[in-house]
Amino acid sequence: MATDPVCGMYVEESPQALQATVSGRTYYFCAESCLRTFTAPALELRALKRNIALSLGLGVPILVLSYVPFFPASFPLGVLLLAIATPVQFVAGWRFYRGAWNAIKMKSSNMDFLIAVGTSAAYFYSLTYVLFPGEFPYGALYFDTSSMIIALILIGRLLEQSVKARATDAIRKLSELQPRTATVARAGGQEEVIPIERVSVGDVFLVKPGEKIATDGVVVGGRSSVDEKMVSGESLPVEKGEGSPVIGATLNISGALRVRATHVGADTTLSKIVQIVQDAQATKAPVERLVNTIAAYFVPIVIGVALSSFALWVFVAGKPVSFAFTAAIAVLVIACPCALGLATPAAIAVGAGKGAENGILIKGGEYLERTQKIDTVVLDKTGTVTWGEPSVTDIQGLNADPSTVLTLAAVAEKNSGHPLAGAILRRFAEESPGVTVPEPDTFEYFPGLGVKAAYRGKELLFGAPRLLGQEGVAVDDAVEATLEPLRRQGKTAMLLAQDRKLAGIVAVADAVKPSSKDAVRGLKKMGLEPILVSGDNAGTTAAVAQELGIGRYFAEVLPGQKSQIVKKLQEEEHRRVAMVGDGINDAPALAQADVGIAMGSGSDIAVETGGMILMRDDLRDVVSGIQLSRKTMSKVKQNLFWAFAYNVALIPVAAGLLYVFAGVLLNPILSGAAMAMSSVTVVTNSLSLRRFRPKL
């Protein structure tokens, strides 16, 4: 074992290990976890945490020493505070100088520029006073101001950067779904297990029950049910036989399959989904920051007022340079963005906390800002507005009472293992708690059709009408007329026959959650348009849309097309879109949307990609989350106003207006008082978000 000099992790040192020697030092290709740890967002997050620790560790003692008289009057307190404040200003605060310099090179101003100017004014004014205390008639130290401003604003930056460090997790988890090996059939009947990277187009590979399908292909032998929910969003397994296409990484449930590979590597459906997520995350334009917009106008004005004040007092009024410098510094200090550092993170912290109380996790202020601007909500069907698993919706007796129909259907399906059988057995358990389903005497499964069983000397047939037709049981027009409304509602209707005589009908569907109807009504009440998308068939999707009161829907949507629908809404219809989903197939659309809202019960991929997570699996929380974002951003805007109101009002006074009329030059201490007052106002206003209550 050896230690990589970059990350310090132990790596295998062997003749096969990939390594390189640079300037006498050997560097190893580290494990995936090491590479993830040292991505740019993670490094930025670590740097922020170090700088916050430095600024708070030194800033708090500066604050205490500035106001609590620990030392006698003769003690050189200013020198001590200067020594403590300098690392905060030029180590923890260096990022602001760098950002300000970048803004200067771009001939603009931004938040970093404003922070650098404000903290530098407080720091260098205090430095000058420490070095030349007799030159200033209104001397004061503002090392606490410069240090705490840096600490507070870094904490705000931490809230945003903590999300970016997780940006690659969704991509990694998608990639991990791919099977690592495939069992390939060779000439002469031999089987060979090979790495998935060695599978070529045209290879025939075997898939046993319970295994994932290695790559995209076509079935050339065998029959089975395949769970494609993780890719297509379809809640029910899909029957596969010879000639059926299959998708890599989906789960084979029942029978064995022989599959000819048609797409491998980057051409597979899963790889394309990964690429879509990557592209959507990479091309998404950053949200314009209101603070930077304000700073673009505010910074030049403040600097202009400070310089004008200095020039007027020296060259027009003939005052000493120290007098003019005090007035200029007072302007810069009073305009220093102390409350601005709290304006956004304070409201976001309270808003995010309130969201967590209501089961809504928000991944930072960026998503709050985007959410309050959306006008369209795209809803995935399976697992989002529906339960995501089949349940019995109708039991009708034809020549038997409904309870007998349910019991016989449960007996017939007891040994099936099919998801539809699970729905029937769950319904039996609900209606007959504590009762065990009797064992059938014989059992036979017909893939894609149903089952045949014997019970107490009587033959049971249960499944699709086609199965009964094959077994010689007539299904007349009256029965077909009974089945048709069920089919129009998107339900799977199955017939039960006892001794070749129709006994009843059992209908199964992925039922709509009761909360979904309330959520759709709430979205409409807020002026938002809900749109339903699904990989399910048109009839089922239309039935769900009608039940929810949604006028626009997209059915039979293939993997990857959901993100295209979202993109079309954004680009062609100029909509701001929120996507709500829970499946892996929703991840590209969640990433493409202005805001991705993931159901907490859904896949890890959806949760990682979404910007807002609904932990209670209740679609009404979408409405609550949007209401919370609007309220929070309203508070942010109010905070930004109050962050400037006190300061801007006192800028003319700081420049010397009061001296002209009353002969009094504003003491910079009052600048600190104004900043403190605006900070208190901002915090109090943010805390009022605690009273937020969702309205449905």
C-alpha positions, 0 to 999 in steps of 0.5 A: 500500500502507498499514500497518494501525496495529493489526497493522503488516501491509501492506494494499491501499489502493484505492477498493475497500478496506474501511476505517474512520477512527477518531480520525483513524487509518485501519484496514483490513480485513486479510488472513485471515492477519493476523486469525488472527495476532491471535486471542485465543489467539495474543495470550495466547501472545505475552504469555506469551512476553514475560513468561517472557522478562522473568521469566527474564531478571531472575530468573536474575541475581537467583538468581545474585546471591543466592548468589554473593558478587560484591560486598563486604559494604558493597554495598547488594545488597538495593536492587539485588535489589529494583530487579530483582525489582520488574518481575518481581513486578508486570509478569510476575506481574500476571496472578496478581494479576488472577486472584486478584482475580477469585477474590476477586470470585467468593468463592473461591480458585484457583491464581492466588490461591495464587501471588499470596499466596506470591510477595507474601509473599516479595517484601514480606518482602524489601522490608520487610527492605531498608527496615528491616533492624534490625527483624528478628532473622532477616532474609533476602532472598527476591527469588529465590524470588518471581521464579523462582516466577513464571517457572516457573509461566508456563512451565507456562502456556505449555505449555497456551496454545500449544495454544489458539493453534491452535484455529481452524486446523482451522476454517480448513482445513475452509473452504479445501476449498470450491472458489472458483468454479463453471462454471454452465450458462446459457441458450443453452448458454453457460457462466459461471465465477462465485464460489461465493458466487453459486451459487443453488439450482437452478443447473446447474453443470459438473464436469470430471474432476479438479475438485472439485464446487462444492456439494451437488447432484444429477447431471442429466447424465453418469456418473463416479466421485467420491472422497468419502473426504474427507467420507464416509470411504468408501475406494472411489470412488462411481459417480455417474449421473443422479439421484445426489446429490453432496457439495460439495468432493468430487473428480470422478475420471473423467467429466464431470458436470452437477449441479443445486445443491440446497444452497448456503452454510451449508446444504452438507454441508461447512459443516455439518461446519465448524459442528459442529466449531465448536460442539463446541469452543465447548461443551466444558466445561473440565477441572477443575484438581486444583491449583485444587481443592487451592488452594480448601482450602489457601489459606484454611488457610494464611492462617488459620494465618499470621494466627492465628500473628501474633495469638497471638504479639502478643496472647497471648505478648506478643512484638514485632510484628517477631517475630510478623511473622517467624513469619507470613511464615515460614508464608506463605513455606513454603507458597509453591507453588514445587514446585507450579509444577513439579508439573504441567508437569514431569510433562507435559513428560517425559510428552509427550517420552516420547510423542514418542519413541514416535510419540505427539504430545500437545497439552498436559496437558489432553489427558493429563488427559482421556485417563486418564479415558476408558472408551470408544474409538470407532474410525473404520474406513477409514484407521484400522483399515484401510489406507484403500485397496483391495488384492487379498485373494483370487484364485481360478481357475475355468478358469485358474490364479490367476497367469493370472487375475491377469495377464489382470485386470491387462491388462484394467485397465491403462488403467482408472485406477480405484482397484480397477484400481490394487489389481490392478496393485499386486498384479501388481507384487508377484508379478512384480517388474520385469515390465511389464503387457502393453498390451491391443489394445482397451479399453472402460470401463463405469462402475460395472460393469467393463471390456472388452478384447482381448488376443492376439485374445481377448476379456476381460471383467472386473468385476461379475457384472452386466457378464458377464450383459449380455455373455451370459456365464452365472454359474451357482449354483456361482459365486454360491455362491463369491462369497457368502462373499466378499461377506459378508466385505465384499469386492468380488468381480469375475469374469474371463471369457476369450472369454465363458468364466469364468476366475476371481475376484478379490476386493478389499477395504480390508484390516485393518491387522495392528496393529489386532487387537493394539490392540483386544486391548490396549484390552480388556485395559485395561478399555476398550470399542472401538466401530467406526463407518464410512460403509461398508455394514453388511456390510463394517463387520460383517465388519471388526468381527468380524475385530477382535473388536469387539462393537458397531459403527455402519455407513452413518454419514453425515457429521456423524453420527459426532459425534452418536454420540459425543455420545449415548455421552457424554450418554445412556450417561455415557461418557468417549469417545476418538475415533480417526480420520483423515478430514475427516469425523472432525473433528467427532467428534474435536472432540466427543469427550473426547479426539480421537486423530488418525492422523498420516497422515490429513487436516490437519483431523483432525490439527489437531482431535485432541488426540493425534496418532499419527505412526506410523499404528499403532493400537497407539499408541492403547493406548500413549498411554492408558497413558502418560496414566495414568502421567503423571497418576499422577506429577502427583498424586504431585508435588502430594503432594510439592509440599505434603508438606515445606511442610505438615509445616513450617507448624506449625514456621514458626508457632512450635511449635518456639519453644514447646518449644525456644525457637527460631523457624524461620528463613525460610531453612529455608522456602526449603530446604524449597521447594528440597527439594520441587522436587528431589523433584518433578523427580526423580519426573517424570524417572522417567517416562523409564523408561516402556515401553508394554505391549501 
